[in-house]
Amino acid sequence: MNITLSVDEQVAQRAREAAQKMGKSLNQVVRDYLEQLAGVALRGQQWSQFEERCLNSGAKLDGWKFDRDEANER
């Protein structure tokens, strides 16, 4: 998909120079950022779904508490 952005010419030039220092094109830097942004949103959504399932599971611990020594038994 192609996306058109409007930015100040000086901003675009400085961004292009920064991308070049990273050995990338400005296009690649923007693509990488968008992929990262989309991944962060997806992880947040997955975490919210997990949390909701946990809260609505009806599971009970019946007074059980985490015991560090028990967890480290081998």
C-alpha positions in Angstrom: 0.0 0.0 0.0 1.3 3.5 -0.8 0.8 6.3 1.7 1.2 10.0 1.0 2.4 12.2 3.9 2.6 15.9 4.1 5.6 17.2 6.1 7.7 20.4 6.1 10.5 20.2 3.5 13.2 20.8 6.2 11.8 18.1 8.4 11.9 15.6 5.5 15.4 16.5 4.6 16.7 16.1 8.2 14.8 12.8 8.4 16.3 11.6 5.2 19.8 12.5 6.4 19.2 10.7 9.7 17.9 7.6 7.8 21.0 7.7 5.6 23.2 7.7 8.7 21.4 4.5 9.8 22.1 3.0 6.4 18.4 3.1 5.4 16.1 5.1 3.2 13.5 7.4 4.7 10.9 5.1 3.2 12.4 2.1 5.1 12.6 4.0 8.4 8.9 5.0 8.1 7.9 1.4 7.1 9.8 0.0 10.1 8.2 2.5 12.4 4.7 1.6 11.1 5.4 -2.1 11.5 6.6 -1.5 15.1 3.5 0.7 15.9 1.2 -1.9 14.5 2.9 -4.7 16.5 2.6 -2.6 19.7 -1.1 -2.1 19.2 -1.6 -5.8 18.5 0.3 -6.8 21.7 -1.8 -4.4 23.7 -5.0 -5.8 22.3 -3.8 -9.4 23.0 -2.9 -8.5 26.5 -6.3 -6.9 27.1 -8.0 -10.0 25.8 -5.9 -12.2 28.0 -6.6 -10.1 31.0 -10.4 -10.2 30.3 -10.3 -14.0 30.0 -8.4 -14.3 33.3 -10.8 -12.0 35.1 -13.9 -13.8 33.7 -12.6 -17.3 34.1 -14.2 -18.0 37.4 -11.0 -19.7 38.7 -10.5 -19.6 42.4 -7.2 -19.9 44.3 -8.9 -20.9 47.5 -6.4 -19.1 49.7 -3.3 -20.3 47.8 -0.5 -17.9 47.8 2.8 -17.9 45.9 5.5 -19.7 47.8 9.0 -18.8 46.6 10.7 -21.9 48.1 8.0 -24.2 46.7 8.5 -22.6 43.2 12.2 -23.2 43.4 12.1 -26.9 44.4 13.8 -29.2 42.0 
